[in-house]
Amino acid sequence: MNTYDVVVIGAGVIGSSVAFHLAKLGTKNVLVLDRGTIGAGTTSQSSGILRTHYSVKENVELARQSWAVFNNFSQYLEDDEASCGLVKCGYMIVAPEGDKLEPLRASLQQQQEQGIPLELLSQQQAAELLPIARFDDAALIGYEPEAGFADAYLVATSFARAARRRGVTVRENVEVKRLLIENGKVVGVSTTAGDFHAKTVVSTQNIWTPELAGWTGRSLPVVPERHAVLALECDPAKYTFSMPVFKDLASPGMLYCRSYGGNQMLVSEGIVGEKLKAAEVEQGDIPMDYVVEVGAQVAERFPAYEAAGIASSWTGVYDVTPDWNPVLGKLPGLEGLVVGYGFSGHGFKLSPTVGLILAQAALGLPTAVSLEPYSIQRFETGALLTGKYGLGAVS
Ligand SMILES: Cc1cc2nc3c(=O)[nH]c(=O)nc-3n(C[C@H](O)[C@H](O)[C@H](O)COP(=O)(O)OP(=O)(O)OC[C@H]3O[C@@H](n4cnc5c(N)ncnc54)[C@H](O)[C@@H]3O)c2cc1C
């Protein structure tokens, strides 16, 4: 009764996706454990942006395959009622003359070589799509029509529901206290609800991965980093659902913006945030200085927003690795364990494919996308997946 084929630790969007894909691949004797509730960790704090734009080409492929799932969500889940809340509004990215120009040009070219539908826009074409912004400084404008945003919490709960319907057991409010290890092989987990045995354990613990490092004695580099998100209101300059997600490489904070609720602007910085000493997702302070600083950057690009008000704000925590890219796959020398952590603020858009390839790895199957570039060994070999824009979530 307490024996499963696979135990998944964590029911965020990644763990729920792993569980769904295990079942889809035919493995239904699966147990998912979360010390809280489904999607209530960092997933519920996500801005939900979906794009394939990356400067690291491996990420483009993960995002491309994931987009196909978001774009066809209910059919993929074989659940007519499933919705990921997709708003397919496109993604626009802008660089002025300067140090971000060539990285943007190279990344767009690389995306095109990978078969991503992309357009290069004139300033006038950009203004037609996003009339509330000014583009007179833009030296290069990329536009990805197959992009937008969705609801990460909805995706996590939908994956979990689809997994349950296929026979997976998802238990909330159960904390994993340690791994059960015998002769160098992981054979299960010890929890607040007793011990559970399994041939394979998949850890998708996000900022709580240091617990796994303690249980295994392995070095699993990850730092919890808090980021603030603001929702701004500016009437009559509404940011409607038909306006694209916008990435501003000209702003010091490398701002990203999207429509929020069809008339407000969700905005946040795409750079290093506040490093926390411990993993916690409680709301942090957003100092007025920060609001003023971000507001000034917004007004620089969206002149009417000089008069904008704050409708709401919140904080969320990223699980940041040294190269701002995830660690995916097995840990060397420890049989029976697969990890997926370190999404560094951009894991939602990758979650369908990451769930698939982690499930494949757990079952010993060939993976749809190579796990090799994402292995933990890269921090020792130096084969880092460092992006061209510097540290930040556009990796
Ligand atoms: C502010 C913010 C904005 C973001 N914006 C975007 C975006 O626009 N686009 C994008 O692609 N990504 C974005 N992200 C990133 C994305 O949301 C995350 O990468 C993704 O949601 C992480 O999912 P997860 O399943 O790894 O983690 P989580 O949702 O944090 O799930 C981990 C789960 O593990 C559980 N757990 C941990 N340890 C244990 C244990 N010992 N026992 C039991 N349970 C345990 C926790 O309770 C938690 O529920 C953003 C993130 C933040 C914070």
The ligand as an ORCA input file, in Angstrom:
! r2SCAN-3c Opt
* xyz 0 1
  C       7.464     36.758     -9.335
  C       7.667     35.628    -10.298
  C       7.407     35.843    -11.643
  C       7.608     34.803    -12.552
  N       7.284     35.008    -13.859
  C       7.451     34.010    -14.756
  C       7.078     34.202    -16.103
  O       6.578     35.264    -16.488
  N       7.248     33.151    -16.969
  C       7.819     31.981    -16.586
  O       8.021     31.108    -17.431
  N       8.167     31.771    -15.290
  C       7.993     32.756    -14.378
  N       8.318     32.543    -13.072
  C       8.921     31.272    -12.686
  C       7.915     30.151    -12.547
  O       6.724     30.627    -11.983
  C       8.553     29.060    -11.681
  O       9.771     28.648    -12.306
  C       7.662     27.834    -11.513
  O       6.360     28.191    -11.095
  C       8.303     26.931    -10.478
  O       7.523     25.790    -10.287
  P       8.056     24.654     -9.310
  O       7.078     23.551     -9.412
  O       9.496     24.398     -9.577
  O       8.072     25.334     -7.854
  P       6.969     25.583     -6.731
  O       5.689     26.060     -7.310
  O       7.599     26.468     -5.715
  O       6.710     24.147     -6.142
  C       7.600     23.482     -5.282
  C       6.736     22.727     -4.302
  O       7.535     21.830     -3.557
  C       6.961     21.707     -2.288
  N       7.975     21.159     -1.371
  C       9.258     21.571     -1.233
  N       9.894     20.831     -0.321
  C       9.006     19.913      0.129
  C       9.060     18.877      1.103
  N      10.168     18.647      1.818
  N       7.948     18.118      1.309
  C       6.819     18.349      0.603
  N       6.710     19.344     -0.320
  C       7.781     20.097     -0.539
  C       6.540     23.121     -1.942
  O       5.548     23.141     -0.932
  C       6.064     23.646     -3.293
  O       4.644     23.554     -3.447
  C       8.112     33.543    -12.128
  C       8.362     33.335    -10.772
  C       8.131     34.352     -9.863
  C       8.388     34.095     -8.411
*
